[in-house]
Amino acid sequence: MANTREVKNRLRGVRKTQQITRAMKMVATVKLRHAQAALVNARPYAERMRALAADLLARIDSPPADNPFFSPRHSKNILFVIVSADRGLCGNMNTNVFRQVLRAVDDLTAPAHKGQKPEIQLFLIGRKAKDFFTARQNARAEDLPCRIMETVNFAGMDAVRLGSQCCDLYRKGRFDRIELFYNESFSGLQHRPARKALFPLDLSQMRKDGRPPTAGPAVSRAGPPAGNIIFEPECAAMLDDVICGYVVSEVRRILMEAEVAEYAARMLMMDLATKNADDLISAMQLTMNKLRQLAITNELADITTGAEAVG
């Protein structure tokens, strides 16, 4: 049974840890507010780019046959862009995304999959994704039936550079499909793993995104009506530039959502750790009081026994 000194030392350590977790919770809360404000401010631009691309495609009867963004391809080379955090202490947020990626890889490379198996490459964003998939690749070759293309830190990832790089890779034909795996933030502080197909673009869905609602007043949230827009040069000549701008805006939104999900998860985990430290401190304080009472009782028993022996 532990003595009073050991319990005091453990109690002192738990209190110091609680101070750290409380401070980390406050830092995560402040960063979460800034990240949420940035996401809210970026949404009008993303909606405007989505509406502009949809209106441009609506003015074109059919995209040019040689346009690489809309030409159908066989999925022989696939790129998975995985967005994770650089640091831990945010629960199972990163693990859920990694499990989703592994399930997608297993579905494409399973023995029951008919036809030629595609070649899958991973673009890893965040130190946690780099550590996870690099460790699996170095363990045994059969554990990870895909190759790591590139790894970058999340803090230094630029949405414009990532979106432009994805457009160039798909335009040049290096990949037939590009998908993003990330944490989607919804309903305040909650988040869930999400999977978004970046390329090839869904022409019908993009055209549908720019249409006004069928019921109620026809009010465009994204800006002026389509009839007041004049495209210079022609729509077909602007298609590639507008599509690249649309993709960059979507990538920026995804990175911002992943950042909001990270700070929200870390804030919740630090709050839970602080509450658990309170419960642990209460239990250890009760144990220390019991040990102190037991020591006093033993001393009184010794004094009483000695007095009886002398008498």
C-alpha positions in Angstrom: 0.0 0.0 0.0 1.3 3.4 -0.9 2.4 5.8 1.8 1.5 9.4 2.2 4.6 10.7 0.5 4.1 8.7 -2.6 0.5 9.9 -2.9 1.6 13.5 -2.4 4.1 13.2 -5.2 1.6 11.7 -7.5 -1.0 14.3 -6.6 1.5 17.1 -7.3 2.3 15.6 -10.7 -1.4 15.3 -11.7 -2.0 18.9 -10.7 0.8 20.1 -12.9 -0.5 18.0 -15.8 -3.9 19.5 -15.3 -2.5 23.0 -15.5 -0.9 22.0 -18.9 -4.1 20.5 -20.3 -6.1 23.5 -19.2 -3.7 25.9 -20.9 -3.7 23.7 -24.1 -7.5 23.8 -24.0 -7.5 27.6 -23.9 -4.9 27.8 -26.7 -7.0 25.4 -28.9 -10.2 27.4 -28.2 -8.6 30.7 -29.4 -7.2 29.0 -32.5 -10.5 27.4 -33.2 -12.3 30.7 -33.1 -9.8 32.2 -35.6 -10.1 29.1 -37.9 -13.9 29.2 -37.8 -13.9 32.9 -38.7 -11.5 32.3 -41.6 -13.7 29.5 -42.9 -16.8 31.6 -42.7 -15.1 34.4 -44.5 -13.8 32.1 -47.2 -17.2 30.5 -48.0 -18.6 33.5 -50.1 -15.6 33.3 -52.4 -16.0 29.5 -52.7 -19.7 29.8 -53.5 -19.0 32.5 -56.0 -16.4 30.4 -57.8 -18.7 27.4 -57.8 -21.5 29.6 -59.3 -19.1 31.1 -61.9 -17.9 27.7 -63.0 -21.5 26.4 -63.2 -22.7 29.4 -65.2 -19.7 29.1 -67.6 -20.5 25.4 -68.2 -24.1 26.2 -68.7 -23.2 28.5 -71.6 -21.2 25.7 -73.3 -23.3 23.0 -74.9 -20.6 20.4 -74.3 -17.0 20.8 -73.1 -14.4 20.4 -75.8 -13.6 16.8 -76.5 -9.9 17.4 -75.9 -10.5 19.0 -72.5 -8.6 16.7 -70.0 -10.9 17.7 -67.1 -14.0 16.2 -68.6 -12.6 13.4 -70.8 -13.5 9.9 -69.5 -10.6 7.7 -68.5 -9.9 4.2 -67.1 -8.8 4.4 -63.5 -5.3 2.9 -63.9 -3.4 5.5 -61.9 -5.1 7.0 -58.8 -3.9 9.7 -56.4 -5.1 9.9 -52.8 -4.5 13.2 -51.1 -4.6 12.6 -47.3 -5.0 15.6 -45.0 -4.0 15.0 -41.4 -2.6 17.1 -38.5 1.0 17.8 -37.6 0.5 17.1 -33.9 -1.4 14.6 -31.8 -3.6 15.0 -28.7 -6.7 15.3 -30.8 -8.3 11.9 -30.2 -9.0 9.5 -33.1 -9.4 12.2 -35.7 -6.4 11.2 -37.7 -6.9 7.5 -37.2 -10.4 7.6 -38.7 -9.1 9.2 -41.9 -6.3 6.6 -42.1 -8.8 3.8 -41.7 -10.9 5.2 -44.5 -7.9 5.4 -46.8 -6.9 1.8 -46.0 -10.4 0.6 -46.7 -10.4 2.4 -50.1 -7.0 0.9 -51.0 -8.2 -2.6 -50.0 -11.4 -2.2 -52.1 -9.3 -1.3 -55.2 -6.6 -3.9 -54.7 -8.6 -6.8 -53.4 -8.1 -10.1 -55.1 -11.9 -10.2 -55.9 -11.5 -6.9 -57.9 -12.1 -7.7 -61.5 -9.8 -6.4 -64.2 -6.3 -4.8 -63.8 -5.6 -3.5 -60.4 -4.9 0.3 -60.4 -1.6 1.8 -59.2 -2.3 4.0 -56.2 -0.1 6.8 -54.9 -0.4 8.8 -51.7 0.1 12.5 -51.3 0.5 12.9 -47.5 -0.3 16.2 -45.8 0.6 16.4 -42.1 3.3 14.8 -40.0 0.8 12.2 -38.6 0.0 10.8 -42.0 3.7 10.7 -42.9 4.5 8.7 -39.7 1.6 6.3 -40.1 2.0 5.4 -43.8 5.8 5.4 -43.8 5.8 3.0 -40.9 3.4 0.7 -42.7 5.4 0.9 -45.8 8.7 0.1 -44.1 7.2 -2.8 -42.1 6.4 -5.2 -45.0 5.7 -4.5 -48.6 2.4 -6.3 -48.6 1.0 -4.2 -45.8 0.7 -1.1 -48.0 0.0 -2.0 -51.6 0.6 1.6 -52.8 3.4 4.1 -53.1 4.0 7.4 -51.3 4.4 10.2 -53.8 5.1 13.2 -51.6 4.9 14.3 -48.0 4.4 17.8 -46.7 3.6 19.5 -43.4 0.1 20.7 -42.9 1.2 24.0 -41.4 3.2 24.9 -44.6 0.7 23.5 -47.1 -0.6 26.2 -49.5 -4.0 25.6 -51.0 -3.1 27.4 -54.2 0.0 25.3 -54.7 -1.8 22.1 -53.9 -4.8 22.8 -56.2 -2.6 23.9 -59.0 -0.4 20.8 -58.6 -3.5 18.6 -58.7 -4.7 20.3 -61.9 -1.4 19.9 -63.6 -1.1 16.3 -62.7 -4.5 15.5 -64.0 -4.1 17.7 -67.1 -0.9 16.0 -68.0 -2.4 12.5 -67.6 -0.3 11.3 -64.8 -3.4 10.3 -62.8 -6.8 9.2 -64.0 -8.5 10.0 -60.7 -7.7 12.2 -57.7 -9.5 12.0 -54.4 -9.1 13.8 -51.1 -9.5 12.3 -47.6 -9.9 14.8 -44.8 -11.9 15.6 -41.6 -15.1 17.5 -42.4 -16.4 19.8 -39.6 -20.1 20.0 -39.1 -22.6 20.9 -36.3 -20.3 23.1 -34.3 -17.5 21.1 -32.7 -18.2 17.7 -34.3 -16.3 16.3 -37.2 -16.2 13.2 -39.4 -13.9 11.6 -42.0 -14.9 12.7 -45.5 -13.9 11.6 -49.0 -14.2 13.9 -52.0 -13.5 13.0 -55.6 -11.6 16.0 -57.0 -11.0 14.7 -60.6 -12.6 13.8 -62.9 -15.1 16.6 -62.6 -18.8 15.8 -62.5 -20.2 18.0 -65.3 -23.9 17.5 -64.4 -23.3 18.2 -60.7 -21.3 21.3 -61.4 -24.1 22.7 -63.7 -26.6 21.8 -61.0 -24.7 23.7 -58.3 -25.2 27.0 -60.2 -28.9 26.7 -60.7 -31.3 28.8 -58.6 -33.7 27.0 -56.3 -36.9 25.8 -58.0 -39.2 26.8 -55.1 -39.6 30.3 -53.6 -38.1 33.5 -54.9 -35.3 33.1 -57.4 -32.6 34.8 -55.5 -28.9 34.2 -56.3 -26.7 34.0 -53.3 -23.5 34.1 -55.3 -23.9 37.4 -57.0 -25.6 39.0 -60.0 -27.8 36.9 -62.4 -26.2 35.0 -65.2 -27.6 37.3 -67.9 -25.6 40.2 -66.6 -22.2 38.4 -66.9 -20.1 39.0 -70.0 -17.2 36.6 -70.5 -14.0 37.9 -72.3 -12.5 36.0 -74.0 -15.1 33.3 -75.0 -16.3 30.8 -72.5 -14.4 27.9 -74.1 -11.1 29.7 -73.9 -11.7 30.6 -70.2 -12.8 27.1 -69.2 -9.4 25.8 -68.0 -8.6 28.9 -65.9 -12.0 28.9 -64.3 -11.9 25.2 -63.5 -8.5 25.6 -61.9 -9.8 28.5 -59.8 -12.8 26.4 -58.8 -10.5 23.5 -57.8 -8.2 25.8 -55.8 -11.2 27.2 -53.9 -12.5 23.7 -53.1 -9.0 22.7 -51.8 -8.8 25.8 -49.7 -12.2 25.1 -48.2 -11.1 21.5 -47.4 -7.9 22.5 -45.7 -9.7 25.1 -43.6 -12.3 22.5 -42.6 -9.5 20.1 -41.6 -7.9 22.9 -39.5 -11.2 23.6 -37.8 -11.7 19.9 -37.1 -8.2 19.6 -35.6 -8.6 22.5 -33.2 -12.1 21.4 -32.2 -10.9 17.8 -31.5 -7.9 19.0 -29.5 -10.1 21.4 -27.5 -12.5 18.6 -26.6 -9.7 16.2 -25.7 -8.0 18.7 -23.5 -11.3 19.5 -21.8 -11.9 15.8 -21.2 -8.3 15.4 -19.8 -8.8 18.3 -17.4 -12.1 16.9 -16.1 -10.5 13.4 -15.7 -7.6 15.1 -13.8 -10.2 16.6 -11.4 -11.7 13.2 -10.8 -8.2 11.7 -10.2 -7.2 14.5 -7.9 -10.4 13.9 -5.8 -9.8 10.2 -5.6 -6.1 10.7 -4.6 -7.0 13.3 -2.1 -9.4 10.9 -0.5 -6.7 8.2 -0.5 -4.3 10.5 1.2 -6.8 11.5 3.9 -7.4 7.8 4.6 -3.7 7.1 4.9 -3.3 10.1 7.2 -6.2 8.9 9.4 -4.8 5.4 9.4 -1.4 6.7 10.6 -3.0 8.8 13.3 -5.0 5.8 14.5 -1.9 3.6 14.6 0.0 6.2 16.6 -2.9 6.5 19.1 -3.0 2.7 19.4 0.7 2.6 20.1 0.4 5.3 22.8 -2.5 3.5 24.4 -0.7 0.2 24.4 2.4 1.8 25.9 0.4 3.5 28.6 -1.3 0.2 29.5 2.0 -1.6 29.7 3.6 1.0 32.0 0.5 1.1 34.2 
